[in-house]
Amino acid sequence: MDLRALSMGLTFAVIWSSAFTSARIVVAHAPPLASLSLRFLIAGLIAVALARALGQTWRLTRAQARATIILGICQNATYLGLYFVAMQTVEASLAAIIASAMPLLVALASWLFLGERLPPLGIAGLVAGFAGVALIMGTRLQGGADPFGIVLCILGVVSLTVATLSVRGASSGGNVLMIVGLQMLVGSVALIGPALLLETWRIDPTWELAAAFVYVIFFPGLVATLVWFLLVRRVGATRAATFHFLNPFFGVAIAAVLLGERMGWADLAGVAVIMAGILAVQLARAAPPAPAAQDGRV
């Protein structure tokens, strides 16, 4: 992994982690599903326009089209839709910690359902990572965290796991920026119906809302997604996913600095355990398979 890949990975981790704090600000001033649908519409149109200016086409391969629809529904509409609703009552730091379990769930699903090899180090990392998430959720529940919001976050991260397993099909064959834009437009269309049916469109116009909304459009919405696709193409999905071990730390740190959210010792211990677990899982998945034993015959 070269210096450029490291820079891309760190950039992605910081922006991805900051999305929870900016989302918490947005949903404090605007209806979550409507604001998310509008965000995807604006970001998607910008991405498609830029892609066309760069000569990219919206004539996708069948695999790209299928994966783009899955990403738009599972990642944008379902994962982020559930998270935006949940973050009306769930703190940004807790939401980021639950979402950071995604690489653990990807590794678990790949091992159980896709036949991927997972060495003992990876299994130990899974146990440690999930234990850290459980520790923090248990502590927060005892402290009065909203159980329904936590359930929504868990369902959201499961949907994100499905989306992540589909990334390889969406990123192969070029047209990366076009795919990013189209998946956002899919998410916008999927969310507008629930927003119209379930929400009262009341907006509290403040400079915080304006700043957070512009930020989520251009950074978590466009820049982070594009960087992630490019990083996957450069170093592969497994190595790229290694950077997710930084998300619990950055998510908690950004929420503490910008929102003043407090962290107890159990939270800090849980974050450290989750980071170690994610790193162990990704290192184990990235390791080459052990060579077959030689039987001594010539």
C-alpha positions as CSV (number, residue, x, y, z in Angstrom):
1,M,0.0,0.0,0.0
2,D,1.7,3.2,-1.2
3,L,1.6,6.7,0.2
4,R,-1.3,7.7,-2.1
5,A,-3.4,4.8,-0.9
6,L,-2.6,5.7,2.7
7,S,-3.7,9.3,2.1
8,M,-6.9,8.2,0.4
9,G,-7.7,5.8,3.3
10,L,-7.1,8.4,6.0
11,T,-9.2,11.0,4.1
12,F,-12.0,8.5,3.7
13,A,-11.9,7.5,7.4
14,V,-12.1,11.1,8.6
15,I,-14.9,12.2,6.2
16,W,-16.9,9.0,6.8
17,S,-16.6,9.5,10.6
18,S,-17.6,13.1,10.4
19,A,-20.8,12.3,8.7
20,F,-22.5,11.3,11.9
21,T,-21.9,14.6,13.6
22,S,-23.1,16.5,10.5
23,A,-26.2,14.3,10.3
24,R,-27.0,14.9,13.9
25,I,-27.0,18.6,13.2
26,V,-29.2,18.3,10.1
27,V,-31.9,16.2,11.8
28,A,-32.0,18.6,14.7
29,H,-33.3,21.3,12.3
30,A,-35.1,19.4,9.5
31,P,-37.1,16.2,8.8
32,P,-34.6,13.4,8.3
33,L,-35.9,11.5,5.3
34,A,-36.9,14.6,3.3
35,S,-33.5,16.3,4.0
36,L,-31.7,13.0,3.0
37,S,-33.7,12.7,-0.2
38,L,-32.9,16.3,-1.2
39,R,-29.3,15.7,-0.3
40,F,-29.1,12.7,-2.6
41,L,-30.9,14.5,-5.4
42,I,-28.5,17.5,-5.4
43,A,-25.4,15.4,-4.9
44,G,-26.5,12.9,-7.5
45,L,-27.2,15.5,-10.2
46,I,-23.9,17.1,-9.5
47,A,-22.0,13.8,-9.8
48,V,-23.8,12.8,-13.0
49,A,-23.2,16.2,-14.6
50,L,-19.5,16.0,-13.7
51,A,-19.3,12.4,-15.0
52,R,-20.8,13.4,-18.3
53,A,-18.4,16.4,-18.6
54,L,-15.5,13.9,-18.1
55,G,-16.8,11.7,-20.8
56,Q,-18.3,9.0,-18.7
57,T,-21.4,7.2,-19.8
58,W,-24.6,6.1,-18.0
59,R,-24.7,2.9,-20.1
60,L,-23.6,0.6,-17.4
61,T,-22.9,-3.1,-17.7
62,R,-25.6,-5.4,-16.3
63,A,-23.4,-6.1,-13.2
64,Q,-22.8,-2.4,-12.7
65,A,-26.5,-1.5,-13.0
66,R,-27.6,-4.3,-10.6
67,A,-25.0,-3.3,-8.0
68,T,-25.8,0.4,-8.4
69,I,-29.4,-0.2,-7.6
70,I,-28.5,-2.3,-4.6
71,L,-26.1,0.4,-3.4
72,G,-28.8,3.1,-3.9
73,I,-31.4,1.1,-1.9
74,C,-29.4,-0.7,0.7
75,Q,-26.7,2.0,1.4
76,N,-28.3,5.3,0.6
77,A,-32.0,4.8,1.3
78,T,-32.1,2.1,3.9
79,Y,-28.8,2.5,5.9
80,L,-28.7,6.3,5.9
81,G,-32.5,6.6,6.1
82,L,-32.6,4.5,9.2
83,Y,-29.6,6.3,10.7
84,F,-31.0,9.8,10.0
85,V,-34.2,8.8,11.7
86,A,-32.3,7.2,14.6
87,M,-30.1,10.2,15.1
88,Q,-33.0,12.3,16.2
89,T,-32.5,10.5,19.6
90,V,-29.2,8.7,19.3
91,E,-25.9,10.6,19.9
92,A,-23.5,10.9,16.9
93,S,-20.7,9.0,18.8
94,L,-22.9,6.0,19.5
95,A,-24.2,5.9,15.9
96,A,-20.6,6.0,14.6
97,I,-19.6,3.2,16.9
98,I,-22.5,0.9,15.8
99,A,-21.8,1.7,12.2
100,S,-18.1,0.8,12.7
101,A,-19.2,-2.8,13.2
102,M,-19.8,-3.0,9.4
103,P,-16.4,-4.5,8.5
104,L,-16.9,-7.0,11.2
105,L,-20.3,-8.0,9.8
106,V,-18.8,-8.1,6.3
107,A,-16.1,-10.5,7.5
108,L,-18.6,-12.6,9.4
109,A,-20.9,-12.9,6.4
110,S,-18.0,-13.6,4.0
111,W,-16.8,-16.4,6.3
112,L,-20.2,-18.0,7.0
113,F,-22.0,-17.5,3.7
114,L,-19.4,-16.9,1.0
115,G,-16.8,-19.5,2.0
116,E,-14.0,-16.9,2.7
117,R,-11.1,-18.2,4.8
118,L,-10.8,-16.5,8.2
119,P,-7.8,-17.4,10.3
120,P,-7.8,-17.6,14.1
121,L,-6.6,-14.0,14.3
122,G,-9.7,-12.9,12.4
123,I,-12.0,-14.9,14.5
124,A,-10.5,-13.4,17.7
125,G,-10.9,-10.0,16.1
126,L,-14.6,-10.7,15.4
127,V,-15.2,-11.7,19.0
128,A,-13.3,-8.7,20.4
129,G,-14.9,-6.2,18.0
130,F,-18.5,-7.3,18.7
131,A,-17.7,-7.4,22.5
132,G,-16.6,-3.8,22.3
133,V,-19.8,-2.7,20.5
134,A,-21.9,-4.7,23.0
135,L,-20.0,-3.1,25.9
136,I,-20.7,0.5,24.7
137,M,-24.3,-0.2,23.8
138,G,-24.9,-1.8,27.2
139,T,-23.4,1.2,29.0
140,R,-25.3,3.7,26.9
141,L,-28.6,1.8,27.4
142,Q,-28.1,1.9,31.2
143,G,-27.4,5.6,30.8
144,G,-30.8,6.2,29.1
145,A,-30.0,5.8,25.4
146,D,-33.1,5.3,23.2
147,P,-33.5,1.5,22.5
148,F,-35.6,2.1,19.4
149,G,-33.0,4.3,17.9
150,I,-30.3,1.8,18.6
151,V,-32.3,-0.9,16.9
152,L,-32.7,1.3,13.8
153,C,-28.9,1.8,13.8
154,I,-28.3,-2.0,14.0
155,L,-30.7,-2.6,11.1
156,G,-29.0,0.2,9.2
157,V,-25.5,-1.3,9.6
158,V,-26.8,-4.7,8.4
159,S,-28.1,-3.0,5.3
160,L,-24.8,-1.3,4.8
161,T,-23.1,-4.7,5.1
162,V,-25.2,-5.9,2.1
163,A,-24.3,-2.8,0.2
164,T,-20.6,-3.2,0.9
165,L,-20.6,-6.8,-0.4
166,S,-21.9,-5.4,-3.7
167,V,-19.2,-2.7,-4.1
168,R,-16.9,-4.8,-6.2
169,G,-19.5,-5.2,-8.9
170,A,-20.3,-1.5,-9.0
171,S,-16.7,-0.3,-9.2
172,S,-15.4,-2.5,-11.9
173,G,-15.3,-1.4,-15.5
174,G,-14.9,2.4,-15.0
175,N,-17.6,5.1,-14.8
176,V,-17.0,5.5,-11.1
177,L,-18.3,9.0,-10.8
178,M,-21.4,8.2,-12.9
179,I,-22.1,5.2,-10.6
180,V,-21.8,7.4,-7.5
181,G,-24.3,9.8,-9.0
182,L,-26.8,7.2,-10.1
183,Q,-26.8,5.4,-6.9
184,M,-27.6,8.6,-5.1
185,L,-30.5,9.3,-7.4
186,V,-31.8,5.8,-6.7
187,G,-31.6,6.6,-3.0
188,S,-33.4,10.0,-3.5
189,V,-36.3,8.3,-5.3
190,A,-36.6,5.6,-2.8
191,L,-36.8,8.0,0.1
192,I,-39.2,10.6,-1.2
193,G,-42.3,8.4,-0.8
194,P,-41.7,7.6,2.9
195,A,-40.7,11.3,3.5
196,L,-44.1,12.5,2.0
197,L,-46.1,9.9,3.9
198,L,-44.4,9.8,7.3
199,E,-42.9,13.3,8.0
200,T,-44.1,16.8,8.8
201,W,-41.9,19.1,6.7
202,R,-40.9,21.6,9.3
203,I,-37.5,23.3,9.0
204,D,-35.7,25.5,11.5
205,P,-33.5,27.7,9.2
206,T,-30.2,28.3,10.9
207,W,-26.6,28.7,9.8
208,E,-25.8,25.4,11.5
209,L,-28.3,23.6,9.3
210,A,-27.1,25.3,6.1
211,A,-23.4,24.5,6.9
212,A,-24.1,20.9,7.9
213,F,-26.3,20.3,4.8
214,V,-23.8,21.6,2.4
215,Y,-21.1,19.6,4.1
216,V,-23.0,16.3,3.8
217,I,-23.7,16.9,0.2
218,F,-20.1,17.5,-0.9
219,F,-18.0,15.5,1.6
220,P,-19.7,12.4,3.0
221,G,-22.0,12.4,-0.1
222,L,-19.6,12.9,-3.0
223,V,-15.9,13.0,-1.9
224,A,-15.9,10.1,0.6
225,T,-17.9,7.8,-1.8
226,L,-15.7,8.6,-4.7
227,V,-12.5,8.2,-2.7
228,W,-13.8,4.9,-1.4
229,F,-14.4,3.5,-4.9
230,L,-11.0,4.7,-6.1
231,L,-9.3,3.2,-3.1
232,V,-11.0,-0.1,-3.7
233,R,-9.9,-0.1,-7.3
234,R,-6.3,0.8,-6.2
235,V,-5.7,-1.7,-3.4
236,G,-8.7,-4.0,-3.4
237,A,-11.7,-4.2,-1.1
238,T,-10.0,-6.1,1.7
239,R,-7.1,-3.8,2.1
240,A,-9.3,-0.7,1.7
241,A,-11.5,-1.9,4.5
242,T,-8.5,-1.9,6.9
243,F,-9.0,1.8,7.3
244,H,-12.4,1.2,8.9
245,F,-10.5,0.5,12.2
246,L,-10.0,4.2,12.5
247,N,-13.7,5.1,12.3
248,P,-14.6,4.5,16.0
249,F,-11.9,6.8,17.1
250,F,-12.6,9.6,14.6
251,G,-16.3,9.3,15.0
252,V,-16.1,9.8,18.8
253,A,-13.4,12.5,18.6
254,I,-15.3,14.6,16.1
255,A,-18.6,14.3,18.0
256,A,-16.8,15.3,21.2
257,V,-15.2,18.4,19.6
258,L,-18.1,19.7,17.6
259,L,-21.1,18.6,19.6
260,G,-19.6,18.3,23.1
261,E,-20.7,14.7,23.5
262,R,-19.0,13.1,26.6
263,M,-17.3,9.7,26.7
264,G,-17.0,7.6,29.8
265,W,-14.2,5.1,30.5
266,A,-16.3,2.2,29.3
267,D,-16.8,4.0,26.0
268,L,-13.1,4.6,25.6
269,A,-12.3,1.0,26.5
270,G,-14.9,-0.2,24.0
271,V,-13.6,2.0,21.2
272,A,-10.1,0.6,21.8
273,V,-11.3,-3.0,21.7
274,I,-13.4,-2.3,18.6
275,M,-10.4,-0.8,16.8
276,A,-8.2,-3.7,17.7
277,G,-10.8,-6.2,16.6
278,I,-11.4,-4.5,13.2
279,L,-7.7,-4.3,12.6
280,A,-7.2,-7.9,13.5
281,V,-10.0,-9.0,11.2
282,Q,-8.7,-7.0,8.3
283,L,-5.1,-8.1,8.7
284,A,-6.2,-11.7,8.9
285,R,-8.3,-11.3,5.7
286,A,-5.5,-9.6,3.9
287,A,-2.9,-12.2,4.8
288,P,-2.1,-14.7,2.0
289,P,-3.2,-18.3,2.6
290,A,-0.7,-20.6,4.3
291,P,1.2,-22.8,1.8
292,A,0.1,-26.5,1.6
293,A,2.2,-28.9,3.7
294,Q,4.8,-30.9,1.7
295,D,4.6,-34.7,2.0
296,G,8.2,-35.3,1.1
297,R,7.5,-37.0,-2.3
298,V,9.5,-36.0,-5.3
